[in-house]
Amino acid sequence: PIVALKRVSQSSLRVAWSNLDNFLNLLNKDWGQYRSGPSFGQAAIVRADLVSAADVAANGIDGATALTGDESRTTCQAASDCVYRFNSFRDQDTSFTSGPRSVWQARLTFRYDF
């Protein structure tokens, strides 16, 4: 903040004050940006199916039928009974620019005290 004080007389005072938020974004729109997005593994970047390990052994990973509904509860009794088949991977940025926090703001205040 920049503060300027000037006494006009014994009983009056002029005060000017300025404040600038996010100065880097004022210089360049790509600087000073705040990015937000899902955290703690909440981004859906992988599409996968649960398949039976016996079905994979018999038909191969691509030929195995995906378990749907209640089949996974009845088929996967042990950890080795089922495996995940990863179908696609989304290699995209899941974060986004937070608009209100990524802009610059300037405030200029004038006050005259008698």
Secondary structure, 3 states (H helix, E strand, C coil): CEEEEEECCCCCEEEEEEEEECHHHHHCCCCCCCEECCCCCCCCCEEEEEEEHHHHHHHCCCCCCECCCCHHHHHCCCCCCEEEEEEEECCCCCCEECCCCCCCEEEEEEEEEC
